[in-house]
Amino acid sequence: MGFLDLLNTPVFTLAGVPVPWSDLIGNICAIATVFLALRRSILSWPVQIVGSILLLSASIGAGLGGNASRQVVIIAAAIWGWTRWRQAKQESGEIKVRWGTWKERIALLGFLAVGTAVFGTVLAWGGWSWNPYPDAYIFVGSLAAMAAQGRAIVEFWFVWLLVDLVGIPLAIMGGLVFSGAVYFVFLIMVVVGIIDWSRRSRQRIASPTDFSPDVSRPDPV
């Protein structure tokens, strides 16, 4: 038995669907990642790398090409985010969170829309996913969220919220029932994260419900 086969060996069944080791442990790491991000702990990044390696195996076994590609890129993005947070912690002693500027918000939305359309078309053309556009949305949304998390802006929680809402039915339909159940846990943690990071934000930058311009300081670089 190869290593990939071992990782995808079922541990138990949930709703009549087998749950492999890779899906189980990978999602435990994913929950730990969100919890550590909520606490602004730099450990969230290495834990995410480990979880993504395991979920990569689960996605390959489930035939979710977009989700598998997502895990590969998440590993690279996590290395980038880890580096950024380490630099920020060395400079100020802590991870300071803030609301994003409107330029950053528009950039995130644009990336989500265009990226999903382009990557979904690629998945459909190559026959690499049985549900290409939602699968592509999960991939692109994860990248957008991690980019926002690396910049320590509150909006990264909102992007993850959208990813979760698509990820729940997609995971269940793909046979990853445990992953679908974990997404429900993520929804609760994301709401807590939005509240906590909003409270900790120290910069007076417009919230998503405040359309008044902020002239108290220039946009951060």
PyMOL commands that place a pseudoatom at each C-alpha (Angstrom):
pseudoatom trace, name=CA, resn=MET, resi=1, chain=A, elem=C, hetatm=0, pos=[0.000, 0.000, 0.000]
pseudoatom trace, name=CA, resn=GLY, resi=2, chain=A, elem=C, hetatm=0, pos=[1.403, 3.397, -1.027]
pseudoatom trace, name=CA, resn=PHE, resi=3, chain=A, elem=C, hetatm=0, pos=[1.559, 6.414, 1.261]
pseudoatom trace, name=CA, resn=LEU, resi=4, chain=A, elem=C, hetatm=0, pos=[-1.306, 8.140, -0.570]
pseudoatom trace, name=CA, resn=ASP, resi=5, chain=A, elem=C, hetatm=0, pos=[-3.446, 5.018, -0.236]
pseudoatom trace, name=CA, resn=LEU, resi=6, chain=A, elem=C, hetatm=0, pos=[-2.640, 4.899, 3.471]
pseudoatom trace, name=CA, resn=LEU, resi=7, chain=A, elem=C, hetatm=0, pos=[-3.670, 8.531, 3.980]
pseudoatom trace, name=CA, resn=ASN, resi=8, chain=A, elem=C, hetatm=0, pos=[-6.953, 7.892, 2.179]
pseudoatom trace, name=CA, resn=THR, resi=9, chain=A, elem=C, hetatm=0, pos=[-7.785, 4.773, 4.190]
pseudoatom trace, name=CA, resn=PRO, resi=10, chain=A, elem=C, hetatm=0, pos=[-11.211, 5.269, 5.850]
pseudoatom trace, name=CA, resn=VAL, resi=11, chain=A, elem=C, hetatm=0, pos=[-11.225, 5.829, 9.608]
pseudoatom trace, name=CA, resn=PHE, resi=12, chain=A, elem=C, hetatm=0, pos=[-14.990, 5.700, 10.101]
pseudoatom trace, name=CA, resn=THR, resi=13, chain=A, elem=C, hetatm=0, pos=[-18.185, 6.426, 8.193]
pseudoatom trace, name=CA, resn=LEU, resi=14, chain=A, elem=C, hetatm=0, pos=[-20.339, 9.533, 8.540]
pseudoatom trace, name=CA, resn=ALA, resi=15, chain=A, elem=C, hetatm=0, pos=[-23.850, 9.513, 7.066]
pseudoatom trace, name=CA, resn=GLY, resi=16, chain=A, elem=C, hetatm=0, pos=[-22.869, 6.323, 5.255]
pseudoatom trace, name=CA, resn=VAL, resi=17, chain=A, elem=C, hetatm=0, pos=[-19.808, 7.934, 3.646]
pseudoatom trace, name=CA, resn=PRO, resi=18, chain=A, elem=C, hetatm=0, pos=[-16.264, 6.795, 4.595]
pseudoatom trace, name=CA, resn=VAL, resi=19, chain=A, elem=C, hetatm=0, pos=[-14.033, 9.478, 6.148]
pseudoatom trace, name=CA, resn=PRO, resi=20, chain=A, elem=C, hetatm=0, pos=[-10.320, 8.980, 5.290]
pseudoatom trace, name=CA, resn=TRP, resi=21, chain=A, elem=C, hetatm=0, pos=[-7.427, 9.813, 7.607]
pseudoatom trace, name=CA, resn=SER, resi=22, chain=A, elem=C, hetatm=0, pos=[-6.351, 12.652, 5.321]
pseudoatom trace, name=CA, resn=ASP, resi=23, chain=A, elem=C, hetatm=0, pos=[-9.762, 14.321, 5.522]
pseudoatom trace, name=CA, resn=LEU, resi=24, chain=A, elem=C, hetatm=0, pos=[-10.024, 13.828, 9.289]
pseudoatom trace, name=CA, resn=ILE, resi=25, chain=A, elem=C, hetatm=0, pos=[-6.589, 15.062, 10.370]
pseudoatom trace, name=CA, resn=GLY, resi=26, chain=A, elem=C, hetatm=0, pos=[-6.437, 17.709, 7.639]
pseudoatom trace, name=CA, resn=ASN, resi=27, chain=A, elem=C, hetatm=0, pos=[-9.664, 19.266, 8.859]
pseudoatom trace, name=CA, resn=ILE, resi=28, chain=A, elem=C, hetatm=0, pos=[-8.543, 19.118, 12.483]
pseudoatom trace, name=CA, resn=CYS, resi=29, chain=A, elem=C, hetatm=0, pos=[-5.513, 21.135, 11.380]
pseudoatom trace, name=CA, resn=ALA, resi=30, chain=A, elem=C, hetatm=0, pos=[-7.822, 23.489, 9.470]
pseudoatom trace, name=CA, resn=ILE, resi=31, chain=A, elem=C, hetatm=0, pos=[-9.890, 24.158, 12.597]
pseudoatom trace, name=CA, resn=ALA, resi=32, chain=A, elem=C, hetatm=0, pos=[-6.697, 24.747, 14.565]
pseudoatom trace, name=CA, resn=THR, resi=33, chain=A, elem=C, hetatm=0, pos=[-5.542, 27.168, 11.853]
pseudoatom trace, name=CA, resn=VAL, resi=34, chain=A, elem=C, hetatm=0, pos=[-8.698, 29.283, 12.133]
pseudoatom trace, name=CA, resn=PHE, resi=35, chain=A, elem=C, hetatm=0, pos=[-8.484, 29.260, 15.936]
pseudoatom trace, name=CA, resn=LEU, resi=36, chain=A, elem=C, hetatm=0, pos=[-4.840, 30.379, 15.851]
pseudoatom trace, name=CA, resn=ALA, resi=37, chain=A, elem=C, hetatm=0, pos=[-5.633, 33.067, 13.253]
pseudoatom trace, name=CA, resn=LEU, resi=38, chain=A, elem=C, hetatm=0, pos=[-8.387, 34.310, 15.539]
pseudoatom trace, name=CA, resn=ARG, resi=39, chain=A, elem=C, hetatm=0, pos=[-5.763, 34.722, 18.258]
pseudoatom trace, name=CA, resn=ARG, resi=40, chain=A, elem=C, hetatm=0, pos=[-3.375, 36.317, 15.724]
pseudoatom trace, name=CA, resn=SER, resi=41, chain=A, elem=C, hetatm=0, pos=[-0.836, 33.558, 16.381]
pseudoatom trace, name=CA, resn=ILE, resi=42, chain=A, elem=C, hetatm=0, pos=[1.953, 33.103, 13.852]
pseudoatom trace, name=CA, resn=LEU, resi=43, chain=A, elem=C, hetatm=0, pos=[1.596, 29.335, 14.382]
pseudoatom trace, name=CA, resn=SER, resi=44, chain=A, elem=C, hetatm=0, pos=[-1.539, 29.451, 12.223]
pseudoatom trace, name=CA, resn=TRP, resi=45, chain=A, elem=C, hetatm=0, pos=[0.663, 29.383, 9.115]
pseudoatom trace, name=CA, resn=PRO, resi=46, chain=A, elem=C, hetatm=0, pos=[2.736, 26.203, 9.720]
pseudoatom trace, name=CA, resn=VAL, resi=47, chain=A, elem=C, hetatm=0, pos=[-0.363, 24.384, 10.958]
pseudoatom trace, name=CA, resn=GLN, resi=48, chain=A, elem=C, hetatm=0, pos=[-2.113, 25.407, 7.750]
pseudoatom trace, name=CA, resn=ILE, resi=49, chain=A, elem=C, hetatm=0, pos=[0.728, 23.980, 5.680]
pseudoatom trace, name=CA, resn=VAL, resi=50, chain=A, elem=C, hetatm=0, pos=[0.435, 20.580, 7.377]
pseudoatom trace, name=CA, resn=GLY, resi=51, chain=A, elem=C, hetatm=0, pos=[-3.352, 20.574, 7.022]
pseudoatom trace, name=CA, resn=SER, resi=52, chain=A, elem=C, hetatm=0, pos=[-3.172, 21.520, 3.352]
pseudoatom trace, name=CA, resn=ILE, resi=53, chain=A, elem=C, hetatm=0, pos=[-0.814, 18.636, 2.578]
pseudoatom trace, name=CA, resn=LEU, resi=54, chain=A, elem=C, hetatm=0, pos=[-3.311, 16.215, 4.103]
pseudoatom trace, name=CA, resn=LEU, resi=55, chain=A, elem=C, hetatm=0, pos=[-6.332, 17.809, 2.407]
pseudoatom trace, name=CA, resn=LEU, resi=56, chain=A, elem=C, hetatm=0, pos=[-4.462, 17.661, -0.902]
pseudoatom trace, name=CA, resn=SER, resi=57, chain=A, elem=C, hetatm=0, pos=[-4.439, 13.900, -0.537]
pseudoatom trace, name=CA, resn=ALA, resi=58, chain=A, elem=C, hetatm=0, pos=[-8.154, 13.850, 0.332]
pseudoatom trace, name=CA, resn=SER, resi=59, chain=A, elem=C, hetatm=0, pos=[-9.049, 16.040, -2.661]
pseudoatom trace, name=CA, resn=ILE, resi=60, chain=A, elem=C, hetatm=0, pos=[-7.123, 13.825, -5.075]
pseudoatom trace, name=CA, resn=GLY, resi=61, chain=A, elem=C, hetatm=0, pos=[-8.983, 10.809, -3.750]
pseudoatom trace, name=CA, resn=ALA, resi=62, chain=A, elem=C, hetatm=0, pos=[-12.344, 12.604, -4.157]
pseudoatom trace, name=CA, resn=GLY, resi=63, chain=A, elem=C, hetatm=0, pos=[-11.610, 13.726, -7.719]
pseudoatom trace, name=CA, resn=LEU, resi=64, chain=A, elem=C, hetatm=0, pos=[-11.768, 17.451, -6.888]
pseudoatom trace, name=CA, resn=GLY, resi=65, chain=A, elem=C, hetatm=0, pos=[-9.102, 18.871, -9.181]
pseudoatom trace, name=CA, resn=GLY, resi=66, chain=A, elem=C, hetatm=0, pos=[-9.745, 22.497, -8.272]
pseudoatom trace, name=CA, resn=ASN, resi=67, chain=A, elem=C, hetatm=0, pos=[-9.655, 21.785, -4.567]
pseudoatom trace, name=CA, resn=ALA, resi=68, chain=A, elem=C, hetatm=0, pos=[-6.437, 19.797, -4.970]
pseudoatom trace, name=CA, resn=SER, resi=69, chain=A, elem=C, hetatm=0, pos=[-4.845, 22.676, -6.881]
pseudoatom trace, name=CA, resn=ARG, resi=70, chain=A, elem=C, hetatm=0, pos=[-6.059, 24.988, -4.157]
pseudoatom trace, name=CA, resn=GLN, resi=71, chain=A, elem=C, hetatm=0, pos=[-4.130, 23.080, -1.503]
pseudoatom trace, name=CA, resn=VAL, resi=72, chain=A, elem=C, hetatm=0, pos=[-0.883, 23.305, -3.490]
pseudoatom trace, name=CA, resn=VAL, resi=73, chain=A, elem=C, hetatm=0, pos=[-1.195, 27.061, -3.857]
pseudoatom trace, name=CA, resn=ILE, resi=74, chain=A, elem=C, hetatm=0, pos=[-2.319, 27.454, -0.237]
pseudoatom trace, name=CA, resn=ILE, resi=75, chain=A, elem=C, hetatm=0, pos=[0.940, 25.855, 0.878]
pseudoatom trace, name=CA, resn=ALA, resi=76, chain=A, elem=C, hetatm=0, pos=[2.907, 28.427, -1.125]
pseudoatom trace, name=CA, resn=ALA, resi=77, chain=A, elem=C, hetatm=0, pos=[0.669, 31.264, 0.101]
pseudoatom trace, name=CA, resn=ALA, resi=78, chain=A, elem=C, hetatm=0, pos=[1.041, 30.093, 3.701]
pseudoatom trace, name=CA, resn=ILE, resi=79, chain=A, elem=C, hetatm=0, pos=[4.817, 30.309, 3.392]
pseudoatom trace, name=CA, resn=TRP, resi=80, chain=A, elem=C, hetatm=0, pos=[4.403, 33.895, 2.133]
pseudoatom trace, name=CA, resn=GLY, resi=81, chain=A, elem=C, hetatm=0, pos=[1.965, 34.772, 4.939]
pseudoatom trace, name=CA, resn=TRP, resi=82, chain=A, elem=C, hetatm=0, pos=[4.238, 33.192, 7.531]
pseudoatom trace, name=CA, resn=THR, resi=83, chain=A, elem=C, hetatm=0, pos=[7.100, 35.389, 6.311]
pseudoatom trace, name=CA, resn=ARG, resi=84, chain=A, elem=C, hetatm=0, pos=[4.971, 38.561, 6.419]
pseudoatom trace, name=CA, resn=TRP, resi=85, chain=A, elem=C, hetatm=0, pos=[3.708, 37.909, 9.939]
pseudoatom trace, name=CA, resn=ARG, resi=86, chain=A, elem=C, hetatm=0, pos=[7.201, 37.113, 11.173]
pseudoatom trace, name=CA, resn=GLN, resi=87, chain=A, elem=C, hetatm=0, pos=[8.437, 40.431, 9.801]
pseudoatom trace, name=CA, resn=ALA, resi=88, chain=A, elem=C, hetatm=0, pos=[5.501, 42.305, 11.335]
pseudoatom trace, name=CA, resn=LYS, resi=89, chain=A, elem=C, hetatm=0, pos=[6.053, 40.646, 14.693]
pseudoatom trace, name=CA, resn=GLN, resi=90, chain=A, elem=C, hetatm=0, pos=[9.755, 41.489, 14.646]
pseudoatom trace, name=CA, resn=GLU, resi=91, chain=A, elem=C, hetatm=0, pos=[9.021, 45.127, 13.798]
pseudoatom trace, name=CA, resn=SER, resi=92, chain=A, elem=C, hetatm=0, pos=[6.203, 45.844, 16.269]
pseudoatom trace, name=CA, resn=GLY, resi=93, chain=A, elem=C, hetatm=0, pos=[6.133, 42.858, 18.623]
pseudoatom trace, name=CA, resn=GLU, resi=94, chain=A, elem=C, hetatm=0, pos=[2.575, 41.906, 17.610]
pseudoatom trace, name=CA, resn=ILE, resi=95, chain=A, elem=C, hetatm=0, pos=[0.276, 41.416, 14.633]
pseudoatom trace, name=CA, resn=LYS, resi=96, chain=A, elem=C, hetatm=0, pos=[-1.735, 44.620, 14.232]
pseudoatom trace, name=CA, resn=VAL, resi=97, chain=A, elem=C, hetatm=0, pos=[-5.016, 44.164, 12.401]
pseudoatom trace, name=CA, resn=ARG, resi=98, chain=A, elem=C, hetatm=0, pos=[-6.952, 46.813, 10.497]
pseudoatom trace, name=CA, resn=TRP, resi=99, chain=A, elem=C, hetatm=0, pos=[-9.840, 47.343, 8.115]
pseudoatom trace, name=CA, resn=GLY, resi=100, chain=A, elem=C, hetatm=0, pos=[-8.821, 47.290, 4.489]
pseudoatom trace, name=CA, resn=THR, resi=101, chain=A, elem=C, hetatm=0, pos=[-9.006, 50.351, 2.297]
pseudoatom trace, name=CA, resn=TRP, resi=102, chain=A, elem=C, hetatm=0, pos=[-11.659, 50.568, -0.403]
pseudoatom trace, name=CA, resn=LYS, resi=103, chain=A, elem=C, hetatm=0, pos=[-8.942, 49.954, -2.983]
pseudoatom trace, name=CA, resn=GLU, resi=104, chain=A, elem=C, hetatm=0, pos=[-8.091, 46.678, -1.256]
pseudoatom trace, name=CA, resn=ARG, resi=105, chain=A, elem=C, hetatm=0, pos=[-11.762, 45.662, -1.063]
pseudoatom trace, name=CA, resn=ILE, resi=106, chain=A, elem=C, hetatm=0, pos=[-12.398, 46.357, -4.736]
pseudoatom trace, name=CA, resn=ALA, resi=107, chain=A, elem=C, hetatm=0, pos=[-9.226, 44.455, -5.641]
pseudoatom trace, name=CA, resn=LEU, resi=108, chain=A, elem=C, hetatm=0, pos=[-10.408, 41.442, -3.615]
pseudoatom trace, name=CA, resn=LEU, resi=109, chain=A, elem=C, hetatm=0, pos=[-13.858, 41.434, -5.249]
pseudoatom trace, name=CA, resn=GLY, resi=110, chain=A, elem=C, hetatm=0, pos=[-12.372, 41.844, -8.713]
pseudoatom trace, name=CA, resn=PHE, resi=111, chain=A, elem=C, hetatm=0, pos=[-9.937, 39.001, -8.155]
pseudoatom trace, name=CA, resn=LEU, resi=112, chain=A, elem=C, hetatm=0, pos=[-12.767, 36.765, -6.907]
pseudoatom trace, name=CA, resn=ALA, resi=113, chain=A, elem=C, hetatm=0, pos=[-14.972, 37.457, -9.936]
pseudoatom trace, name=CA, resn=VAL, resi=114, chain=A, elem=C, hetatm=0, pos=[-12.354, 37.308, -12.685]
pseudoatom trace, name=CA, resn=GLY, resi=115, chain=A, elem=C, hetatm=0, pos=[-10.328, 34.518, -11.099]
pseudoatom trace, name=CA, resn=THR, resi=116, chain=A, elem=C, hetatm=0, pos=[-13.372, 32.287, -10.639]
pseudoatom trace, name=CA, resn=ALA, resi=117, chain=A, elem=C, hetatm=0, pos=[-14.510, 32.805, -14.236]
pseudoatom trace, name=CA, resn=VAL, resi=118, chain=A, elem=C, hetatm=0, pos=[-11.072, 32.112, -15.707]
pseudoatom trace, name=CA, resn=PHE, resi=119, chain=A, elem=C, hetatm=0, pos=[-10.097, 29.153, -13.525]
pseudoatom trace, name=CA, resn=GLY, resi=120, chain=A, elem=C, hetatm=0, pos=[-13.590, 27.650, -13.739]
pseudoatom trace, name=CA, resn=THR, resi=121, chain=A, elem=C, hetatm=0, pos=[-13.343, 27.735, -17.525]
pseudoatom trace, name=CA, resn=VAL, resi=122, chain=A, elem=C, hetatm=0, pos=[-9.947, 26.019, -17.369]
pseudoatom trace, name=CA, resn=LEU, resi=123, chain=A, elem=C, hetatm=0, pos=[-11.303, 23.261, -15.102]
pseudoatom trace, name=CA, resn=ALA, resi=124, chain=A, elem=C, hetatm=0, pos=[-14.330, 22.757, -17.353]
pseudoatom trace, name=CA, resn=TRP, resi=125, chain=A, elem=C, hetatm=0, pos=[-12.215, 22.682, -20.523]
pseudoatom trace, name=CA, resn=GLY, resi=126, chain=A, elem=C, hetatm=0, pos=[-9.783, 20.144, -19.101]
pseudoatom trace, name=CA, resn=GLY, resi=127, chain=A, elem=C, hetatm=0, pos=[-12.454, 18.010, -17.449]
pseudoatom trace, name=CA, resn=TRP, resi=128, chain=A, elem=C, hetatm=0, pos=[-10.566, 18.268, -14.149]
pseudoatom trace, name=CA, resn=SER, resi=129, chain=A, elem=C, hetatm=0, pos=[-13.594, 18.839, -11.943]
pseudoatom trace, name=CA, resn=TRP, resi=130, chain=A, elem=C, hetatm=0, pos=[-17.171, 17.565, -11.978]
pseudoatom trace, name=CA, resn=ASN, resi=131, chain=A, elem=C, hetatm=0, pos=[-18.407, 20.953, -10.698]
pseudoatom trace, name=CA, resn=PRO, resi=132, chain=A, elem=C, hetatm=0, pos=[-15.876, 23.422, -12.133]
pseudoatom trace, name=CA, resn=TYR, resi=133, chain=A, elem=C, hetatm=0, pos=[-17.109, 26.898, -11.206]
pseudoatom trace, name=CA, resn=PRO, resi=134, chain=A, elem=C, hetatm=0, pos=[-17.934, 26.311, -7.520]
pseudoatom trace, name=CA, resn=ASP, resi=135, chain=A, elem=C, hetatm=0, pos=[-14.692, 24.326, -7.321]
pseudoatom trace, name=CA, resn=ALA, resi=136, chain=A, elem=C, hetatm=0, pos=[-12.842, 27.262, -8.900]
pseudoatom trace, name=CA, resn=TYR, resi=137, chain=A, elem=C, hetatm=0, pos=[-14.521, 29.696, -6.512]
pseudoatom trace, name=CA, resn=ILE, resi=138, chain=A, elem=C, hetatm=0, pos=[-13.210, 27.725, -3.530]
pseudoatom trace, name=CA, resn=PHE, resi=139, chain=A, elem=C, hetatm=0, pos=[-9.711, 27.884, -5.009]
pseudoatom trace, name=CA, resn=VAL, resi=140, chain=A, elem=C, hetatm=0, pos=[-9.736, 31.588, -5.895]
pseudoatom trace, name=CA, resn=GLY, resi=141, chain=A, elem=C, hetatm=0, pos=[-11.536, 32.589, -2.692]
pseudoatom trace, name=CA, resn=SER, resi=142, chain=A, elem=C, hetatm=0, pos=[-8.939, 30.819, -0.591]
pseudoatom trace, name=CA, resn=LEU, resi=143, chain=A, elem=C, hetatm=0, pos=[-6.160, 32.725, -2.336]
pseudoatom trace, name=CA, resn=ALA, resi=144, chain=A, elem=C, hetatm=0, pos=[-7.957, 36.030, -1.830]
pseudoatom trace, name=CA, resn=ALA, resi=145, chain=A, elem=C, hetatm=0, pos=[-8.565, 35.264, 1.839]
pseudoatom trace, name=CA, resn=MET, resi=146, chain=A, elem=C, hetatm=0, pos=[-4.951, 34.311, 2.469]
pseudoatom trace, name=CA, resn=ALA, resi=147, chain=A, elem=C, hetatm=0, pos=[-3.692, 37.425, 0.704]
pseudoatom trace, name=CA, resn=ALA, resi=148, chain=A, elem=C, hetatm=0, pos=[-5.950, 39.526, 2.935]
pseudoatom trace, name=CA, resn=GLN, resi=149, chain=A, elem=C, hetatm=0, pos=[-4.894, 37.554, 6.014]
pseudoatom trace, name=CA, resn=GLY, resi=150, chain=A, elem=C, hetatm=0, pos=[-1.244, 38.109, 5.159]
pseudoatom trace, name=CA, resn=ARG, resi=151, chain=A, elem=C, hetatm=0, pos=[-1.948, 41.857, 5.168]
pseudoatom trace, name=CA, resn=ALA, resi=152, chain=A, elem=C, hetatm=0, pos=[-3.814, 41.414, 8.482]
pseudoatom trace, name=CA, resn=ILE, resi=153, chain=A, elem=C, hetatm=0, pos=[-7.006, 43.092, 7.269]
pseudoatom trace, name=CA, resn=VAL, resi=154, chain=A, elem=C, hetatm=0, pos=[-10.393, 42.263, 8.777]
pseudoatom trace, name=CA, resn=GLU, resi=155, chain=A, elem=C, hetatm=0, pos=[-11.959, 41.580, 5.385]
pseudoatom trace, name=CA, resn=PHE, resi=156, chain=A, elem=C, hetatm=0, pos=[-10.170, 38.248, 5.125]
pseudoatom trace, name=CA, resn=TRP, resi=157, chain=A, elem=C, hetatm=0, pos=[-12.845, 36.813, 7.442]
pseudoatom trace, name=CA, resn=PHE, resi=158, chain=A, elem=C, hetatm=0, pos=[-15.627, 37.920, 5.067]
pseudoatom trace, name=CA, resn=VAL, resi=159, chain=A, elem=C, hetatm=0, pos=[-13.902, 36.212, 2.145]
pseudoatom trace, name=CA, resn=TRP, resi=160, chain=A, elem=C, hetatm=0, pos=[-13.585, 32.986, 4.155]
pseudoatom trace, name=CA, resn=LEU, resi=161, chain=A, elem=C, hetatm=0, pos=[-17.288, 33.254, 4.999]
pseudoatom trace, name=CA, resn=LEU, resi=162, chain=A, elem=C, hetatm=0, pos=[-18.145, 33.214, 1.293]
pseudoatom trace, name=CA, resn=VAL, resi=163, chain=A, elem=C, hetatm=0, pos=[-15.780, 30.286, 0.715]
pseudoatom trace, name=CA, resn=ASP, resi=164, chain=A, elem=C, hetatm=0, pos=[-17.470, 28.313, 3.497]
pseudoatom trace, name=CA, resn=LEU, resi=165, chain=A, elem=C, hetatm=0, pos=[-20.951, 28.889, 2.067]
pseudoatom trace, name=CA, resn=VAL, resi=166, chain=A, elem=C, hetatm=0, pos=[-19.876, 27.337, -1.236]
pseudoatom trace, name=CA, resn=GLY, resi=167, chain=A, elem=C, hetatm=0, pos=[-17.617, 24.716, 0.328]
pseudoatom trace, name=CA, resn=ILE, resi=168, chain=A, elem=C, hetatm=0, pos=[-20.312, 23.057, 2.455]
pseudoatom trace, name=CA, resn=PRO, resi=169, chain=A, elem=C, hetatm=0, pos=[-22.499, 21.683, -0.376]
pseudoatom trace, name=CA, resn=LEU, resi=170, chain=A, elem=C, hetatm=0, pos=[-19.524, 21.063, -2.680]
pseudoatom trace, name=CA, resn=ALA, resi=171, chain=A, elem=C, hetatm=0, pos=[-17.704, 18.933, -0.100]
pseudoatom trace, name=CA, resn=ILE, resi=172, chain=A, elem=C, hetatm=0, pos=[-20.827, 16.926, 0.741]
pseudoatom trace, name=CA, resn=MET, resi=173, chain=A, elem=C, hetatm=0, pos=[-21.640, 16.289, -2.938]
pseudoatom trace, name=CA, resn=GLY, resi=174, chain=A, elem=C, hetatm=0, pos=[-18.015, 15.218, -3.483]
pseudoatom trace, name=CA, resn=GLY, resi=175, chain=A, elem=C, hetatm=0, pos=[-18.289, 12.613, -0.732]
pseudoatom trace, name=CA, resn=LEU, resi=176, chain=A, elem=C, hetatm=0, pos=[-16.190, 14.556, 1.795]
pseudoatom trace, name=CA, resn=VAL, resi=177, chain=A, elem=C, hetatm=0, pos=[-18.946, 14.630, 4.396]
pseudoatom trace, name=CA, resn=PHE, resi=178, chain=A, elem=C, hetatm=0, pos=[-16.582, 15.310, 7.278]
pseudoatom trace, name=CA, resn=SER, resi=179, chain=A, elem=C, hetatm=0, pos=[-15.176, 18.324, 5.433]
pseudoatom trace, name=CA, resn=GLY, resi=180, chain=A, elem=C, hetatm=0, pos=[-18.715, 19.580, 4.915]
pseudoatom trace, name=CA, resn=ALA, resi=181, chain=A, elem=C, hetatm=0, pos=[-19.433, 19.232, 8.630]
pseudoatom trace, name=CA, resn=VAL, resi=182, chain=A, elem=C, hetatm=0, pos=[-16.226, 21.077, 9.481]
pseudoatom trace, name=CA, resn=TYR, resi=183, chain=A, elem=C, hetatm=0, pos=[-17.299, 23.974, 7.252]
pseudoatom trace, name=CA, resn=PHE, resi=184, chain=A, elem=C, hetatm=0, pos=[-20.223, 24.520, 9.643]
pseudoatom trace, name=CA, resn=VAL, resi=185, chain=A, elem=C, hetatm=0, pos=[-17.736, 24.865, 12.494]
pseudoatom trace, name=CA, resn=PHE, resi=186, chain=A, elem=C, hetatm=0, pos=[-15.787, 27.333, 10.354]
pseudoatom trace, name=CA, resn=LEU, resi=187, chain=A, elem=C, hetatm=0, pos=[-18.902, 29.468, 9.907]
pseudoatom trace, name=CA, resn=ILE, resi=188, chain=A, elem=C, hetatm=0, pos=[-19.181, 29.958, 13.660]
pseudoatom trace, name=CA, resn=MET, resi=189, chain=A, elem=C, hetatm=0, pos=[-15.469, 30.660, 14.052]
pseudoatom trace, name=CA, resn=VAL, resi=190, chain=A, elem=C, hetatm=0, pos=[-15.516, 33.110, 11.142]
pseudoatom trace, name=CA, resn=VAL, resi=191, chain=A, elem=C, hetatm=0, pos=[-18.299, 35.145, 12.761]
pseudoatom trace, name=CA, resn=VAL, resi=192, chain=A, elem=C, hetatm=0, pos=[-16.312, 35.232, 16.003]
pseudoatom trace, name=CA, resn=GLY, resi=193, chain=A, elem=C, hetatm=0, pos=[-13.224, 36.239, 14.015]
pseudoatom trace, name=CA, resn=ILE, resi=194, chain=A, elem=C, hetatm=0, pos=[-15.040, 39.115, 12.330]
pseudoatom trace, name=CA, resn=ILE, resi=195, chain=A, elem=C, hetatm=0, pos=[-16.187, 40.452, 15.697]
pseudoatom trace, name=CA, resn=ASP, resi=196, chain=A, elem=C, hetatm=0, pos=[-12.810, 39.994, 17.381]
pseudoatom trace, name=CA, resn=TRP, resi=197, chain=A, elem=C, hetatm=0, pos=[-10.656, 41.486, 14.608]
pseudoatom trace, name=CA, resn=SER, resi=198, chain=A, elem=C, hetatm=0, pos=[-13.108, 44.360, 14.163]
pseudoatom trace, name=CA, resn=ARG, resi=199, chain=A, elem=C, hetatm=0, pos=[-12.714, 45.178, 17.837]
pseudoatom trace, name=CA, resn=ARG, resi=200, chain=A, elem=C, hetatm=0, pos=[-8.938, 44.910, 17.690]
pseudoatom trace, name=CA, resn=SER, resi=201, chain=A, elem=C, hetatm=0, pos=[-8.626, 47.069, 14.591]
pseudoatom trace, name=CA, resn=ARG, resi=202, chain=A, elem=C, hetatm=0, pos=[-6.754, 50.207, 15.577]
pseudoatom trace, name=CA, resn=GLN, resi=203, chain=A, elem=C, hetatm=0, pos=[-6.870, 52.158, 12.333]
pseudoatom trace, name=CA, resn=ARG, resi=204, chain=A, elem=C, hetatm=0, pos=[-9.761, 54.406, 11.411]
pseudoatom trace, name=CA, resn=ILE, resi=205, chain=A, elem=C, hetatm=0, pos=[-10.495, 52.950, 8.014]
pseudoatom trace, name=CA, resn=ALA, resi=206, chain=A, elem=C, hetatm=0, pos=[-14.072, 52.638, 6.810]
pseudoatom trace, name=CA, resn=SER, resi=207, chain=A, elem=C, hetatm=0, pos=[-15.872, 49.443, 7.739]
pseudoatom trace, name=CA, resn=PRO, resi=208, chain=A, elem=C, hetatm=0, pos=[-17.953, 47.658, 5.051]
pseudoatom trace, name=CA, resn=THR, resi=209, chain=A, elem=C, hetatm=0, pos=[-21.062, 49.504, 6.318]
pseudoatom trace, name=CA, resn=ASP, resi=210, chain=A, elem=C, hetatm=0, pos=[-19.407, 52.927, 6.437]
pseudoatom trace, name=CA, resn=PHE, resi=211, chain=A, elem=C, hetatm=0, pos=[-19.155, 54.594, 3.047]
pseudoatom trace, name=CA, resn=SER, resi=212, chain=A, elem=C, hetatm=0, pos=[-17.797, 57.882, 4.354]
pseudoatom trace, name=CA, resn=PRO, resi=213, chain=A, elem=C, hetatm=0, pos=[-14.249, 58.630, 3.135]
pseudoatom trace, name=CA, resn=ASP, resi=214, chain=A, elem=C, hetatm=0, pos=[-11.415, 58.492, 5.639]
pseudoatom trace, name=CA, resn=VAL, resi=215, chain=A, elem=C, hetatm=0, pos=[-8.979, 61.382, 5.372]
pseudoatom trace, name=CA, resn=SER, resi=216, chain=A, elem=C, hetatm=0, pos=[-7.281, 60.911, 8.713]
pseudoatom trace, name=CA, resn=ARG, resi=217, chain=A, elem=C, hetatm=0, pos=[-4.399, 58.925, 7.228]
pseudoatom trace, name=CA, resn=PRO, resi=218, chain=A, elem=C, hetatm=0, pos=[-3.115, 57.754, 3.842]
pseudoatom trace, name=CA, resn=ASP, resi=219, chain=A, elem=C, hetatm=0, pos=[-3.675, 54.247, 2.568]
pseudoatom trace, name=CA, resn=PRO, resi=220, chain=A, elem=C, hetatm=0, pos=[-1.113, 51.829, 4.020]
pseudoatom trace, name=CA, resn=VAL, resi=221, chain=A, elem=C, hetatm=0, pos=[1.533, 50.586, 1.629]
for i in range(1, 221): cmd.bond("trace and resi %d" % i, "trace and resi %d" % (i + 1))
show_as sticks, trace
zoom trace
